[in-house]
């Protein structure tokens, strides 16, 4: 009767067992493909050979799975010292950035000092003379011109105040005159 066949199907014959193995391989391959993407990113650092992950032959898939499992073990071993090297790289990058900013400041200071003897007297600072903060930096000649204009303006101010004082005094005289009435 048909009983033994159903039992065989339930137990799983060669065909069904192979199908189960292929399903497991697919799951493992999907996980290992993700790992492979990580390896592709890390390949220039780890000097690994980038091999195609998906192939048609199961023997090649098995060998690839073995290789990828070995590489995952290597990656797990390599993951521990990575943060230290990252922090070292970060400190190196910070040191380089500090050195670059200091060099840029020194260059700007040197440019501003070179610009002083050749400066033409003007209220508008010439391009190329800028301080570290980005604000315009005036030379001594510029400052002298500005002081001269300020002094000229301050000399004209009392005359105007005199005019206002005259009108103010006239107004105060009128008020006094009204109060007398």
Secondary structure as UniProt FT lines:
FT   HELIX           3..11
FT   HELIX           14..46
FT   HELIX           58..117
FT   TURN            127..128
FT   TURN            132..133
FT   HELIX           140..180
//
